[in-house]
Amino acid sequence: MIINSWHHIPREARGATVALGNFDGVHIGHVAVLRAAHAARPDLPIAALTFEPHPREHFRPDDPPFRLTLLPAKAAALVAAGASFVFALPFDDAFAAMTAEEFVEQVLHRGLGAKHLACGPDFAFGHRRGGDVAFLSREAEKRGMGLSIVPPVQHGGEAVSSTRIRRLLQDGYPDRAAEKLGRPWEIRGTVVHGDKLGRVLGWPTANLWIGRHLEPARGVYAVTVALPDGREAKGVANVGRRPTLGGDPETRLETFIFDFEGDLYGQEIGVRLVHFLRPDAKFAGLEELKAAIAEDVEQARAALG
């Protein structure tokens, strides 16, 4: 259940144990924060409190898109990790101006009636990030709220973070990113009409715009696809701007789904990047492009087993 306010919230959502954070990607470190919230007060419902848009999107709107998960996917992952409620509080100028003390008093204490809090050691909040975990600890104790500060989860000799996962995806390592996420990274979106060239070439594709998602390394991937009916299919996808065809202004994700018949236009699918096969390339013409796609399909089938 997504709740977009801290005012007049449903009675059953009050008095929870609350995990705090941006939770972009909902990686294994974020899951550890939810588990700590539950472990401290197993008698209470678990809520996750996050901000929408991501504060960085609010303060730096001209930055390239960087999100690992947009709100619906983030909320679904938080629920899968144990949250009964997801507070996605609107991050606007008024919220950004709220002092750290006001956030604790108005939002956490009065608004949510939180009984226990959990966060990572770097959690910062309030106007100009004026509140840190030491401040939160003091203010929570004054109001009878418990606090669990959860150390970063280590994986492969380093702390798991959304920043590190973004870097791995941009460098073409979706398999290593998946280990830190606890699942393959997925781009969810609505299938749009392309120019139908895939059909002409013999490889019809489902097209998504990358939109506000992070742009991973451009190139060809072996993927699995979450279909609207709940099934998962295998496929091969290209992330890029189609240089052979004159180039696109926006990055698109084109996915050829193996052994699939059906019309997906206007429906939502999730494309999960499993293996990076090769970088984006420019071919001399359509015949060369066709041959490359046939090779990509074989490689993807082999990679997916």
C-alpha positions as CSV (number, residue, x, y, z in Angstrom):
1,M,0.0,0.0,0.0
2,I,1.5,3.3,-1.1
3,I,0.6,6.3,1.1
4,N,1.6,9.8,-0.3
5,S,1.2,11.9,2.8
6,W,1.9,11.9,6.5
7,H,-1.4,13.6,7.4
8,H,-4.5,11.7,8.3
9,I,-3.0,8.3,7.4
10,P,-5.0,5.1,7.8
11,R,-5.2,3.9,11.4
12,E,-3.6,0.6,10.6
13,A,-0.5,2.4,9.2
14,R,0.1,4.3,12.4
15,G,2.5,3.1,15.2
16,A,4.6,1.0,12.8
17,T,8.3,0.2,12.9
18,V,9.7,2.4,10.1
19,A,12.6,1.9,7.8
20,L,14.0,5.2,6.5
21,G,15.8,5.9,3.2
22,N,15.7,6.7,-0.5
23,F,15.8,3.0,-1.2
24,D,16.7,3.5,-4.9
25,G,17.0,-0.1,-6.3
26,V,15.9,-1.7,-3.0
27,H,19.2,-3.6,-2.9
28,I,20.4,-6.1,-0.3
29,G,21.6,-3.3,2.0
30,H,18.1,-1.7,2.0
31,V,16.5,-5.1,2.7
32,A,18.8,-5.4,5.8
33,V,17.3,-2.1,7.1
34,L,13.8,-3.4,6.7
35,R,14.8,-6.7,8.5
36,A,16.4,-4.7,11.3
37,A,13.2,-2.7,11.7
38,H,11.2,-5.9,12.0
39,A,13.8,-7.6,14.3
40,A,13.6,-4.7,16.8
41,R,9.8,-4.8,17.0
42,P,8.4,-8.0,15.5
43,D,5.0,-7.2,17.1
44,L,4.5,-4.1,14.8
45,P,3.7,-3.7,11.2
46,I,6.7,-2.7,9.0
47,A,6.6,0.5,7.0
48,A,9.2,2.0,4.6
49,L,9.5,5.8,4.4
50,T,10.9,7.2,1.2
51,F,10.7,10.4,-0.9
52,E,9.3,11.1,-4.3
53,P,10.8,12.4,-6.5
54,H,14.2,11.4,-5.2
55,P,15.7,14.5,-3.6
56,R,18.5,14.6,-6.1
57,E,15.9,14.8,-8.9
58,H,14.3,17.8,-7.0
59,F,17.6,19.7,-6.4
60,R,19.3,18.8,-9.7
61,P,16.5,18.4,-12.3
62,D,19.0,18.8,-15.2
63,D,21.1,15.8,-14.2
64,P,20.9,12.8,-16.5
65,P,18.3,10.2,-15.3
66,F,19.9,8.0,-12.6
67,R,17.0,6.1,-11.0
68,L,17.3,2.3,-10.5
69,T,13.7,2.0,-9.6
70,L,10.7,4.3,-10.2
71,L,8.1,4.5,-7.5
72,P,5.7,1.6,-8.5
73,A,8.7,-0.8,-8.9
74,K,10.4,0.5,-5.7
75,A,7.2,0.0,-3.7
76,A,6.7,-3.5,-5.1
77,A,10.2,-4.4,-4.1
78,L,9.8,-2.9,-0.6
79,V,6.6,-4.9,-0.1
80,A,8.3,-8.1,-1.4
81,A,11.0,-7.4,1.3
82,G,8.4,-7.3,4.0
83,A,6.9,-3.8,4.2
84,S,3.2,-3.6,4.7
85,F,3.1,0.2,4.0
86,V,5.2,2.4,1.8
87,F,5.2,6.1,2.7
88,A,6.3,7.9,-0.5
89,L,6.4,11.5,0.8
90,P,6.2,14.3,-1.9
91,F,9.7,16.0,-1.9
92,D,9.0,19.6,-2.9
93,D,10.3,23.0,-1.9
94,A,8.2,23.1,1.3
95,F,9.4,19.6,2.3
96,A,13.0,20.5,1.5
97,A,12.7,23.6,3.8
98,M,11.6,21.5,6.8
99,T,14.1,21.4,9.6
100,A,15.5,18.1,10.9
101,E,13.6,18.6,14.2
102,E,10.3,19.3,12.4
103,F,10.8,16.2,10.4
104,V,11.2,14.1,13.5
105,E,8.4,15.8,15.4
106,Q,5.8,16.5,12.7
107,V,6.4,13.6,10.3
108,L,7.8,10.6,12.3
109,H,6.3,11.3,15.7
110,R,2.9,13.0,15.2
111,G,2.2,12.1,11.6
112,L,3.2,8.4,11.5
113,G,3.2,7.7,15.3
114,A,6.4,5.6,14.6
115,K,7.3,3.4,17.5
116,H,10.7,2.3,16.1
117,L,13.0,3.6,13.4
118,A,15.8,1.9,11.3
119,C,18.2,3.5,8.9
120,G,21.7,3.2,7.5
121,P,24.6,5.2,9.2
122,D,24.6,7.8,6.4
123,F,20.9,8.7,6.6
124,A,20.6,12.5,6.6
125,F,17.4,14.6,6.5
126,G,15.9,18.0,7.1
127,H,16.8,21.4,5.6
128,R,20.3,21.2,4.0
129,R,20.6,17.6,5.4
130,G,20.8,19.2,8.9
131,G,19.9,15.9,10.7
132,D,22.2,12.9,11.0
133,V,21.9,9.6,12.8
134,A,23.4,11.1,16.0
135,F,20.7,13.9,15.9
136,L,18.0,11.3,15.1
137,S,19.1,9.1,18.0
138,R,18.7,12.0,20.5
139,E,15.4,13.3,19.1
140,A,13.9,9.8,18.8
141,E,14.8,8.9,22.4
142,K,13.1,12.1,23.7
143,R,9.9,11.0,22.0
144,G,10.1,7.3,23.1
145,M,11.0,6.0,19.6
146,G,13.6,3.3,19.3
147,L,16.3,3.4,16.6
148,S,18.4,0.8,14.9
149,I,21.4,2.0,12.9
150,V,22.2,-0.7,10.4
151,P,25.8,-1.0,9.1
152,P,26.2,-1.3,5.3
153,V,26.0,-4.8,3.9
154,Q,29.4,-5.9,2.5
155,H,29.6,-7.8,-0.8
156,G,32.7,-8.7,-2.7
157,G,34.8,-6.7,-0.3
158,E,32.9,-3.4,-0.6
159,A,29.8,-1.8,0.9
160,V,26.7,-2.3,-1.2
161,S,25.3,1.1,-2.4
162,S,23.0,2.4,-5.1
163,T,25.9,4.4,-6.4
164,R,28.0,1.3,-6.9
165,I,25.2,-0.5,-8.6
166,R,24.6,2.4,-11.0
167,R,28.3,2.3,-11.9
168,L,28.3,-1.5,-12.6
169,L,25.3,-1.1,-14.9
170,Q,26.9,1.9,-16.7
171,D,30.0,-0.2,-17.2
172,G,28.2,-3.2,-18.6
173,Y,28.1,-5.6,-15.6
174,P,24.4,-6.4,-15.0
175,D,25.3,-9.8,-13.5
176,R,27.5,-8.1,-10.8
177,A,24.8,-5.5,-10.2
178,A,22.2,-8.3,-9.7
179,E,24.3,-9.8,-7.0
180,K,24.1,-6.6,-5.0
181,L,20.5,-6.0,-5.8
182,G,19.5,-9.5,-4.9
183,R,17.7,-9.9,-8.3
184,P,18.3,-8.8,-11.9
185,W,18.0,-5.1,-12.6
186,E,14.7,-4.4,-14.4
187,I,13.4,-1.6,-16.6
188,R,9.7,-1.4,-16.4
189,G,7.6,0.6,-19.0
190,T,4.8,0.7,-21.4
191,V,5.4,-0.9,-24.9
192,V,5.3,1.9,-27.5
193,H,5.0,1.7,-31.3
194,G,8.3,1.8,-33.2
195,D,8.8,2.1,-36.9
196,K,8.1,-1.7,-37.3
197,L,11.5,-2.2,-38.9
198,G,12.1,-5.2,-36.6
199,R,9.2,-7.0,-38.3
200,V,10.8,-6.3,-41.7
201,L,14.1,-7.7,-40.5
202,G,12.4,-10.7,-39.1
203,W,12.9,-9.8,-35.5
204,P,9.9,-7.9,-34.1
205,T,10.7,-6.0,-31.0
206,A,8.8,-4.6,-28.0
207,N,10.0,-1.0,-27.6
208,L,10.3,0.9,-24.3
209,W,11.7,4.4,-23.7
210,I,14.3,4.4,-20.9
211,G,12.7,7.6,-19.6
212,R,13.7,8.4,-16.0
213,H,15.6,5.2,-15.5
214,L,19.4,5.1,-15.4
215,E,20.8,4.5,-18.9
216,P,23.0,1.3,-18.6
217,A,25.9,0.6,-21.0
218,R,24.6,0.9,-24.6
219,G,24.6,-2.4,-26.4
220,V,23.0,-5.9,-26.6
221,Y,21.9,-7.9,-23.6
222,A,20.5,-11.4,-22.9
223,V,17.3,-10.6,-20.9
224,T,14.3,-12.1,-19.3
225,V,11.0,-10.4,-19.7
226,A,8.1,-10.1,-17.2
227,L,5.0,-10.3,-19.3
228,P,1.7,-8.6,-18.4
229,D,0.1,-12.0,-17.6
230,G,2.7,-12.9,-15.0
231,R,4.8,-15.2,-17.2
232,E,8.5,-14.7,-17.6
233,A,10.0,-15.1,-21.1
234,K,13.6,-15.0,-22.4
235,G,14.9,-12.6,-25.0
236,V,17.6,-10.4,-26.4
237,A,17.5,-6.6,-26.0
238,N,19.3,-3.6,-27.4
239,V,19.9,-0.4,-25.4
240,G,20.8,2.5,-27.6
241,R,19.9,5.1,-30.2
242,R,20.1,3.0,-33.3
243,P,23.2,4.5,-35.0
244,T,22.8,2.3,-38.1
245,L,19.3,3.9,-38.7
246,G,20.4,7.5,-38.4
247,G,20.2,7.8,-34.6
248,D,17.3,8.5,-32.1
249,P,17.1,11.6,-29.9
250,E,16.2,9.4,-26.9
251,T,17.6,6.1,-25.7
252,R,15.3,3.2,-26.3
253,L,15.2,-0.5,-25.2
254,E,14.2,-2.8,-28.0
255,T,13.5,-6.4,-26.9
256,F,13.0,-9.5,-29.2
257,I,11.1,-12.0,-27.0
258,F,11.9,-15.6,-27.9
259,D,9.0,-17.9,-28.9
260,F,6.4,-15.2,-28.3
261,E,3.2,-14.5,-30.2
262,G,1.0,-11.6,-29.2
263,D,0.3,-7.9,-29.1
264,L,2.0,-6.0,-26.2
265,Y,1.3,-2.4,-27.4
266,G,0.2,-0.2,-24.5
267,Q,0.9,-2.8,-21.9
268,E,3.5,-2.7,-19.2
269,I,6.4,-5.2,-19.3
270,G,9.6,-5.5,-17.3
271,V,12.9,-6.2,-19.1
272,R,15.5,-7.7,-16.8
273,L,19.2,-7.4,-17.9
274,V,21.0,-10.7,-17.3
275,H,24.2,-10.7,-19.4
276,F,25.9,-8.0,-21.5
277,L,26.7,-9.5,-24.9
278,R,28.4,-6.7,-26.9
279,P,28.5,-2.8,-27.2
280,D,26.3,-0.9,-29.5
281,A,27.7,-0.9,-33.0
282,K,27.1,0.9,-36.3
283,F,26.6,-1.5,-39.3
284,A,27.1,-0.7,-43.0
285,G,23.5,-1.6,-43.9
286,L,20.5,-3.6,-43.1
287,E,21.9,-7.0,-44.3
288,E,24.9,-6.6,-41.9
289,L,22.5,-5.5,-39.1
290,K,20.3,-8.6,-39.8
291,A,23.3,-10.9,-39.6
292,A,24.4,-9.3,-36.3
293,I,20.9,-9.7,-34.7
294,A,20.9,-13.4,-35.7
295,E,24.2,-13.8,-34.0
296,D,23.0,-11.9,-30.9
297,V,19.9,-14.1,-30.7
298,E,22.1,-17.3,-30.7
299,Q,24.5,-15.7,-28.0
300,A,21.5,-14.7,-25.8
301,R,19.9,-18.2,-26.0
302,A,23.2,-19.8,-25.0
303,A,23.8,-17.3,-22.2
304,L,20.3,-17.9,-20.8
305,G,20.6,-21.7,-21.0
